[in-house]
């Protein structure tokens, strides 16, 4: 065929000991699984290459063995700089046990870093990360004390505090696309995302490095529409045709033309989920949706907000987004997360974070593992679990309104909703409202400086952050404040005449979200109650 088409083994042989490699992907979307598997096999068989540096933005794995978990062998990696660690426990274990040097930096910053490296600039200057564990006055993004290099530098510009993240030259970029022509031009018609593919290829090329891509097929030179080419062949050094089992569209879906944006899913009446505490939380968060606004929903508990919006017929009233580059439609969930059903647009990941960092989000709904008396939130490291920040810092620090959603306690919580009232049957073993979070992923002090509106929504209570304090604002019907709220917190919130949560949330059937939001839009979106 072509000089650029090589065997998988020959492609991986281009990686030298000590190289810095960068990989594309988001959960299971766009992950070069064939190349990662080949790199793992080569190391297991030959113990080479060794001491690689791995740079990645979004989490790339299934929480078990796929994706970057394939690189979780002692000696293969010397250092890892990554955005989200929750899906790569094999690498996380190496980091926590100090068997590799490791840093957790904001996903958006690393995404933008590829672009800065491509342009030959020194790095990323941004306020993203101020006041969090990424701030060098705290941990500087280090996962353990074994990692000593300064990856984040505090500086000032025009009297404002700024964080500087130095750019990282890339020796090898491992990418994934759908089609390569005989000249190495890459298109992504079957992919759910385009991610940072072009920026990564340019960064490796301009660093004097190598670009390797896995694809599902090869076509004749000149047969690709120029505007469909995402990565020009002039930047690509080697192309591998992947085995189909190592080129799934997501880790949950082998292929969907809807996720690829080639077809639209038919509009069908949604199947309402059973009324439980997760749905109560999602319903209360949905009351905060800004009509006509742009919203980010995080993975996990916040995913339910999209389901509620669809069930209540208001999904078209807002533009939902996902940080890897999806605007519009309904974000997918689970191991499909990052894809979307019937999106309006799919843009590069770095461009999405540019929009987020500039204040483009009217609202973000995100999960929470811990919140403390000052209003700081931790989702990145808790109870011995290394999750990583992912895009959480970019999103939570820059959205105009932030809703942190989660159950009041965790681990065995059981509750019953009966006759419009909430009854706690078995309390969770772990408290989420603690005196001081283990790690600051969201800084309440920074939010105060920016004037961010912050709510904490649980199944039994709603809190508001104001002046560096947590205020109890709403209580679910059937809940006893002393027994079910104060006794389950490590600190006492501020309390001034809290009101009942909207009782419509606790009844089956639609609760009238469309009418509520329409009324709010007509009244200029004042306070709900």
C-alpha positions as CSV (number, residue, x, y, z in Angstrom):
1,X,0.0,0.0,0.0
2,X,1.8,3.1,1.3
3,X,5.0,3.8,3.1
4,X,3.1,5.3,6.0
5,X,1.0,2.1,6.5
6,X,3.0,-0.1,8.8
7,X,2.3,-3.1,11.1
8,X,1.3,-2.3,14.7
9,X,4.6,-3.8,15.9
10,X,6.7,-1.6,13.6
11,X,4.7,1.5,14.7
12,X,5.3,0.8,18.4
13,X,9.0,0.2,17.6
14,X,9.2,4.0,16.8
15,X,8.8,4.7,20.6
16,X,12.2,5.0,22.2
17,X,13.2,4.7,25.9
18,X,12.6,7.9,27.8
19,X,10.2,9.4,25.2
20,X,7.3,11.6,26.1
21,X,4.1,10.2,24.6
22,X,0.7,11.9,24.4
23,X,-2.5,9.9,23.8
24,X,-5.9,10.9,22.6
25,X,-9.2,9.8,24.1
26,X,-12.1,10.5,26.4
27,X,-13.3,7.5,28.5
28,X,-13.4,5.1,25.6
29,X,-14.0,7.5,22.7
30,X,-11.0,8.2,20.5
31,X,-8.7,5.9,22.5
32,X,-6.0,4.3,20.3
33,X,-6.6,0.9,21.9
34,X,-4.7,-1.1,19.3
35,X,-1.6,1.0,19.8
36,X,-1.8,0.9,23.6
37,X,-2.3,-2.9,23.6
38,X,0.8,-3.3,21.3
39,X,2.9,-1.1,23.6
40,X,1.8,-3.2,26.6
41,X,2.6,-6.4,24.8
42,X,6.0,-5.2,23.6
43,X,7.0,-4.1,27.1
44,X,5.8,-7.4,28.7
45,X,7.8,-9.4,26.2
46,X,11.0,-7.3,26.0
47,X,10.9,-4.9,28.9
48,X,11.3,-2.1,26.4
49,X,10.7,0.8,26.0
50,X,11.3,2.0,29.6
51,X,10.9,5.2,31.5
52,X,8.4,6.9,29.3
53,X,6.6,10.1,30.2
54,X,2.8,10.0,29.6
55,X,0.8,13.2,29.0
56,X,-3.0,13.0,28.6
57,X,-5.9,15.3,29.1
58,X,-9.1,13.4,29.7
59,X,-9.5,10.1,31.4
60,X,-9.0,7.1,29.0
61,X,-10.1,3.8,30.4
62,X,-12.9,1.6,31.6
63,X,-12.0,1.5,35.3
64,X,-10.5,-2.0,34.8
65,X,-7.9,-3.0,32.1
66,X,-8.5,-1.1,28.9
67,X,-7.2,2.2,27.7
68,X,-4.3,3.7,29.7
69,X,-4.6,0.8,32.2
70,X,-2.6,-1.2,29.7
71,X,0.4,0.9,30.6
72,X,0.2,0.1,34.3
73,X,3.4,-1.9,34.4
74,X,6.4,-1.0,36.6
75,X,9.3,0.3,34.5
76,X,7.2,1.2,31.4
77,X,6.4,4.7,32.7
78,X,8.6,7.0,34.7
79,X,6.2,9.9,35.0
80,X,2.6,10.7,34.2
81,X,0.9,14.0,33.9
82,X,-2.9,13.6,33.5
83,X,-6.2,15.2,33.9
84,X,-8.5,12.4,35.2
85,X,-7.3,9.3,37.0
86,X,-10.6,7.6,38.1
87,X,-10.8,5.3,35.1
88,X,-7.2,4.2,35.2
89,X,-6.8,2.4,38.6
90,X,-3.7,0.5,37.4
91,X,-1.8,3.8,36.8
92,X,-3.4,5.3,39.9
93,X,-2.0,2.5,42.1
94,X,1.5,3.1,40.7
95,X,1.2,6.9,41.5
96,X,-0.2,6.5,45.0
97,X,2.5,3.9,45.8
98,X,5.3,6.3,44.5
99,X,6.3,3.9,41.8
100,X,6.0,6.6,39.2
101,X,6.2,10.4,39.4
102,X,2.7,11.7,38.9
103,X,0.7,14.9,38.6
104,X,-2.9,15.7,38.3
105,X,-3.5,18.9,36.3
106,X,-6.8,20.4,35.0
107,X,-8.0,18.6,31.9
108,X,-8.7,21.8,30.1
109,X,-5.2,23.1,30.8
110,X,-3.6,20.0,29.4
111,X,-5.8,20.2,26.3
112,X,-4.8,23.8,25.8
113,X,-1.2,22.8,26.4
114,X,-1.1,20.7,23.3
115,X,-2.0,23.8,21.3
116,X,0.6,25.9,23.0
117,X,3.3,23.3,22.4
118,X,2.3,23.2,18.7
119,X,2.6,27.0,18.5
120,X,6.0,27.1,20.1
121,X,4.7,29.1,23.1
122,X,6.1,28.7,26.6
123,X,2.9,27.3,28.1
124,X,-0.5,28.1,29.4
125,X,-1.2,31.2,31.5
126,X,-4.5,31.0,33.3
127,X,-6.4,31.5,36.5
128,X,-7.7,28.0,36.4
129,X,-6.6,26.1,39.5
130,X,-6.1,29.1,41.8
131,X,-7.0,28.1,45.3
132,X,-7.2,24.4,44.5
133,X,-4.8,21.5,45.1
134,X,-3.2,22.5,41.8
135,X,-2.1,25.8,43.2
136,X,1.7,25.6,44.1
137,X,0.8,27.0,47.5
138,X,-1.0,23.7,48.1
139,X,0.2,20.6,46.3
140,X,1.1,22.0,42.9
141,X,-0.8,19.1,41.3
142,X,1.5,16.5,42.8
143,X,0.0,13.1,43.6
144,X,2.8,12.1,45.9
145,X,5.9,13.6,47.5
146,X,8.1,11.6,45.1
147,X,7.1,14.0,42.3
148,X,9.3,17.1,42.9
149,X,9.4,18.9,39.6
150,X,7.4,22.2,39.5
151,X,4.6,21.7,37.0
152,X,2.7,24.8,38.1
153,X,4.2,28.3,38.7
154,X,2.4,31.1,40.5
155,X,3.0,34.5,38.9
156,X,1.4,37.9,38.4
157,X,0.2,39.8,35.3
158,X,-1.0,43.4,35.8
159,X,-1.3,42.7,39.6
160,X,-3.5,39.6,39.1
161,X,-2.4,36.2,40.3
162,X,-2.0,33.8,37.4
163,X,-0.9,30.2,37.2
164,X,1.7,29.2,34.5
165,X,1.7,25.6,33.3
166,X,4.9,25.1,31.2
167,X,4.5,23.4,27.8
168,X,5.8,19.9,27.3
169,X,7.5,18.8,24.1
170,X,6.0,15.6,22.7
171,X,8.1,12.8,21.2
172,X,5.2,10.6,20.1
173,X,1.5,11.3,19.6
174,X,-0.8,8.3,19.6
175,X,-4.0,9.2,17.8
176,X,-7.1,7.5,16.4
177,X,-9.2,8.2,13.4
178,X,-11.7,6.5,11.1
179,X,-10.1,6.7,7.6
180,X,-6.6,7.3,6.3
181,X,-5.8,7.8,2.7
182,X,-2.6,6.7,1.1
183,X,-0.9,9.9,2.0
184,X,-1.9,9.6,5.7
185,X,-4.7,12.2,5.7
186,X,-7.0,11.4,8.6
187,X,-10.8,11.8,8.8
188,X,-13.1,11.0,11.7
189,X,-16.5,10.4,10.3
190,X,-17.3,7.4,12.6
191,X,-15.8,9.0,15.7
192,X,-18.1,10.6,18.4
193,X,-15.5,13.3,19.1
194,X,-12.5,15.0,17.4
195,X,-10.8,15.8,20.7
196,X,-7.3,17.3,20.5
197,X,-6.1,15.3,17.5
198,X,-4.9,18.1,15.3
199,X,-3.2,20.0,18.1
200,X,-1.5,16.9,19.3
201,X,-0.2,16.0,15.8
202,X,1.1,19.6,15.4
203,X,2.7,19.6,18.8
204,X,4.6,16.3,18.1
205,X,5.6,17.4,14.6
206,X,6.9,20.8,15.9
207,X,8.7,19.1,18.7
208,X,10.6,17.0,16.2
209,X,8.5,14.0,17.2
210,X,6.4,11.2,15.6
211,X,2.7,10.9,14.9
212,X,1.2,7.4,14.9
213,X,-2.5,6.9,14.1
214,X,-4.7,3.8,14.2
215,X,-7.6,3.8,11.8
216,X,-10.3,1.3,10.7
217,X,-9.7,1.6,6.9
218,X,-7.4,2.9,4.2
219,X,-8.6,4.7,1.0
220,X,-7.0,5.9,-2.2
221,X,-5.0,9.1,-2.2
222,X,-7.1,12.1,-3.2
223,X,-10.4,10.5,-2.4
224,X,-11.1,12.4,0.9
225,X,-12.9,15.7,0.9
226,X,-10.3,18.2,2.0
227,X,-12.7,19.8,4.6
228,X,-13.3,16.4,6.1
229,X,-9.6,15.9,6.9
230,X,-9.0,16.5,10.6
231,X,-5.3,15.8,10.6
232,X,-3.3,16.4,7.4
233,X,-1.1,13.6,6.2
234,X,1.9,15.9,6.2
235,X,1.8,15.6,10.0
236,X,1.4,11.8,10.1
237,X,4.3,9.4,10.1
238,X,2.7,6.0,10.6
239,X,-0.8,4.5,10.1
240,X,-2.0,1.2,11.6
241,X,-5.2,-0.5,10.5
242,X,-6.7,-1.7,13.8
243,X,-8.5,-4.9,14.6
244,X,-12.2,-4.1,14.9
245,X,-12.3,-5.2,18.6
246,X,-9.7,-2.6,19.4
247,X,-11.5,0.2,17.6
248,X,-14.9,0.4,19.3
249,X,-16.6,3.8,19.1
250,X,-17.0,3.8,22.9
251,X,-16.3,1.1,25.6
252,X,-20.1,0.5,25.7
253,X,-21.2,0.9,22.1
254,X,-19.3,-0.7,19.2
255,X,-20.7,1.8,16.8
256,X,-23.7,4.2,16.6
257,X,-24.3,6.4,13.6
258,X,-26.2,8.7,16.0
259,X,-23.1,9.2,18.1
260,X,-21.1,9.8,14.9
261,X,-23.6,12.5,14.0
262,X,-24.4,10.8,10.7
263,X,-28.0,10.2,11.6
264,X,-30.5,11.5,14.1
265,X,-32.3,9.4,16.6
266,X,-36.1,9.4,16.2
267,X,-37.9,11.4,18.8
268,X,-39.8,9.0,21.1
269,X,-41.7,9.6,24.3
270,X,-39.1,9.2,27.2
271,X,-39.5,6.4,29.7
272,X,-39.7,8.1,33.1
273,X,-37.4,6.6,35.7
274,X,-38.8,5.5,39.0
275,X,-39.0,8.1,41.7
276,X,-36.1,7.7,44.0
277,X,-33.6,9.9,45.8
278,X,-31.4,10.3,42.7
279,X,-34.4,11.5,40.7
280,X,-35.3,13.9,43.6
281,X,-31.8,15.4,43.4
282,X,-32.0,15.7,39.6
283,X,-35.4,17.3,39.7
284,X,-34.3,19.9,42.2
285,X,-31.2,20.7,40.1
286,X,-33.4,21.0,37.0
287,X,-35.3,23.8,38.7
288,X,-32.1,25.8,38.3
289,X,-31.8,25.3,34.5
290,X,-31.5,28.7,32.8
291,X,-34.1,28.9,29.9
292,X,-32.1,29.6,26.7
293,X,-28.8,29.1,28.6
294,X,-25.7,26.9,28.1
295,X,-25.1,24.2,30.6
296,X,-22.5,21.5,31.5
297,X,-23.6,18.3,33.3
298,X,-21.0,16.2,35.0
299,X,-20.7,12.5,35.0
300,X,-22.7,10.5,37.6
301,X,-25.5,12.1,39.6
302,X,-25.8,15.2,37.4
303,X,-26.5,13.0,34.3
304,X,-30.0,12.6,35.7
305,X,-30.8,16.3,35.1
306,X,-30.8,15.6,31.3
307,X,-33.2,12.7,31.8
308,X,-35.5,14.9,33.9
309,X,-35.3,17.7,31.4
310,X,-36.3,15.3,28.6
311,X,-39.1,13.7,30.6
312,X,-40.5,17.2,31.4
313,X,-40.2,18.4,27.8
314,X,-37.7,21.2,28.4
315,X,-34.5,19.6,26.8
316,X,-34.8,22.0,23.9
317,X,-35.0,25.0,26.2
318,X,-31.3,24.7,27.1
319,X,-28.1,23.8,25.3
320,X,-26.4,20.9,27.2
321,X,-22.7,20.5,26.6
322,X,-19.9,18.0,27.5
323,X,-16.3,19.1,28.0
324,X,-14.7,17.0,25.2
325,X,-16.5,19.2,22.6
326,X,-20.2,18.3,22.4
327,X,-22.9,21.1,22.2
328,X,-26.6,20.3,22.1
329,X,-28.6,17.2,22.2
330,X,-28.6,14.9,25.2
331,X,-25.2,13.7,26.6
332,X,-24.8,10.0,26.8
333,X,-24.0,8.3,30.1
334,X,-21.8,5.5,31.6
335,X,-19.0,4.3,29.4
336,X,-20.7,6.2,26.5
337,X,-20.1,9.5,28.4
338,X,-18.6,12.1,26.1
339,X,-20.8,11.2,23.2
340,X,-24.3,12.7,22.7
341,X,-27.6,11.9,21.0
342,X,-28.5,14.4,18.3
343,X,-25.9,17.1,19.1
344,X,-25.9,20.4,17.3
345,X,-22.1,20.5,17.0
346,X,-18.9,18.7,17.9
347,X,-15.8,21.0,18.3
348,X,-12.2,20.4,19.4
349,X,-11.8,19.8,23.2
350,X,-9.4,22.8,23.6
351,X,-12.0,25.1,22.0
352,X,-14.7,23.9,24.4
353,X,-12.4,24.7,27.3
354,X,-11.6,28.1,25.9
355,X,-15.4,28.8,26.0
356,X,-15.7,27.4,29.5
357,X,-12.7,29.3,30.9
358,X,-14.0,32.5,29.4
359,X,-17.3,32.3,31.4
360,X,-19.5,30.8,28.6
361,X,-21.4,28.5,30.9
362,X,-24.6,29.9,32.4
363,X,-24.7,26.9,34.8
364,X,-22.8,23.7,35.6
365,X,-24.2,20.8,37.6
366,X,-21.4,18.6,39.1
367,X,-21.0,15.9,41.6
368,X,-19.4,16.1,45.0
369,X,-17.6,13.7,47.2
370,X,-17.0,16.1,50.1
371,X,-17.9,19.6,51.0
372,X,-16.7,21.5,54.1
373,X,-17.7,24.3,56.4
374,X,-16.1,26.9,54.1
375,X,-17.8,25.6,51.0
376,X,-14.8,24.0,49.5
377,X,-15.5,20.8,47.5
378,X,-13.4,17.7,46.9
379,X,-14.0,15.2,44.0
380,X,-10.4,14.4,43.2
381,X,-8.9,12.4,46.1
382,X,-10.8,11.0,49.1
383,X,-10.9,7.9,51.3
384,X,-7.8,6.5,49.6
385,X,-9.3,6.9,46.2
386,X,-7.5,8.8,43.5
387,X,-10.2,10.1,41.1
388,X,-8.4,13.2,39.6
389,X,-10.0,16.5,38.7
390,X,-10.7,16.0,35.0
391,X,-12.5,19.1,33.7
392,X,-14.0,19.8,37.1
393,X,-11.7,22.7,38.0
394,X,-12.1,24.5,34.7
395,X,-15.9,24.1,34.8
396,X,-16.6,24.8,38.4
397,X,-14.3,27.8,38.6
398,X,-15.7,29.6,35.6
399,X,-19.4,28.8,35.3
400,X,-21.8,31.7,36.4
401,X,-23.8,29.3,38.6
402,X,-22.6,26.0,40.0
403,X,-24.8,23.3,41.4
404,X,-23.1,20.5,43.4
405,X,-25.3,17.5,43.4
406,X,-25.1,14.3,45.5
407,X,-26.7,12.3,48.3
408,X,-26.4,13.7,51.8
409,X,-24.4,10.7,53.0
410,X,-22.9,7.8,51.1
411,X,-22.5,4.1,51.5
412,X,-25.7,2.2,52.2
413,X,-28.1,5.2,52.3
414,X,-31.7,4.0,51.9
415,X,-34.8,6.2,51.8
416,X,-38.4,6.0,51.0
417,X,-40.7,8.5,49.2
418,X,-44.2,8.1,50.4
419,X,-47.2,10.4,50.1
420,X,-45.0,13.3,49.1
421,X,-42.6,12.9,52.0
422,X,-39.1,11.6,52.4
423,X,-38.2,9.1,55.0
424,X,-34.6,8.1,55.8
425,X,-34.6,4.3,56.5
426,X,-30.9,3.6,56.7
427,X,-28.3,6.3,57.0
428,X,-25.2,6.2,54.8
429,X,-21.9,5.1,56.5
430,X,-19.9,8.1,55.2
431,X,-20.6,11.8,55.7
432,X,-20.1,14.2,52.8
433,X,-20.4,17.4,54.8
434,X,-17.1,17.4,56.7
435,X,-15.2,20.0,58.7
436,X,-12.4,20.2,56.2
437,X,-12.1,18.4,52.8
438,X,-9.1,16.2,52.1
439,X,-8.3,18.0,48.9
440,X,-9.6,21.3,47.5
441,X,-10.9,20.7,43.9
442,X,-13.3,23.7,44.1
443,X,-12.2,26.8,46.0
444,X,-14.9,28.7,47.8
445,X,-12.6,31.6,48.3
446,X,-12.0,31.9,44.5
447,X,-15.8,31.6,43.9
448,X,-16.3,34.4,46.3
449,X,-13.9,36.6,44.4
450,X,-15.6,35.8,41.1
451,X,-19.2,36.2,42.5
452,X,-20.2,32.7,41.5
453,X,-23.6,31.5,42.6
454,X,-23.2,28.1,44.4
455,X,-25.8,25.6,45.6
456,X,-25.4,22.2,47.2
457,X,-28.4,20.0,46.3
458,X,-29.1,16.7,48.2
459,X,-32.2,14.6,48.5
460,X,-33.1,16.1,51.9
461,X,-31.7,19.6,51.9
462,X,-30.4,22.5,49.8
463,X,-27.6,24.7,50.9
464,X,-26.2,27.9,49.5
465,X,-22.6,29.3,49.7
466,X,-22.5,32.9,50.8
467,X,-19.6,34.8,52.4
468,X,-17.6,31.7,52.8
469,X,-20.3,29.9,54.8
470,X,-22.8,27.2,54.1
471,X,-26.4,28.3,54.6
472,X,-29.3,25.8,55.0
473,X,-32.1,27.1,52.6
474,X,-34.5,24.2,52.0
475,X,-35.6,21.0,53.7
476,X,-37.4,18.1,52.2
477,X,-40.9,17.4,53.5
478,X,-40.7,14.6,56.1
479,X,-37.2,15.5,57.2
480,X,-36.3,16.4,60.8
481,X,-33.6,19.1,60.8
482,X,-31.8,17.9,64.0
483,X,-31.9,14.2,63.3
484,X,-31.6,13.9,59.6
485,X,-29.4,17.0,58.8
486,X,-27.4,18.5,61.6
487,X,-26.6,15.1,63.3
488,X,-25.2,13.9,59.9
489,X,-22.8,16.9,59.4
490,X,-19.4,17.5,60.9
491,X,-20.2,21.3,61.2
492,X,-23.2,23.4,61.9
493,X,-24.5,25.3,58.8
494,X,-26.0,28.8,59.1
495,X,-29.7,28.5,59.5
496,X,-32.3,31.3,59.0
497,X,-35.9,30.2,58.4
498,X,-35.3,27.5,55.8
499,X,-38.2,26.7,53.6
500,X,-39.6,23.4,52.3
501,X,-38.3,22.0,49.1
502,X,-41.0,22.2,46.4
503,X,-43.4,19.4,47.3
504,X,-44.1,18.7,43.6
505,X,-40.6,17.1,43.4
506,X,-41.7,14.3,45.7
507,X,-44.7,13.0,43.7
508,X,-44.8,10.7,40.8
509,X,-45.6,11.9,37.3
510,X,-44.5,15.1,35.7
511,X,-44.0,18.0,38.2
512,X,-44.5,20.8,35.7
513,X,-40.9,21.9,35.1
514,X,-41.8,23.3,31.7
515,X,-44.4,25.7,33.2
516,X,-42.0,26.6,36.0
517,X,-39.1,27.5,33.6
518,X,-41.4,29.3,31.2
519,X,-42.7,31.4,34.1
520,X,-39.2,32.1,35.2
521,X,-38.2,33.2,31.7
522,X,-41.1,35.6,31.5
523,X,-40.3,37.0,35.0
524,X,-36.6,37.4,34.2
525,X,-35.5,34.3,36.2
526,X,-35.9,35.7,39.7
527,X,-35.7,33.5,42.8
528,X,-37.8,30.4,42.4
529,X,-39.8,30.7,45.6
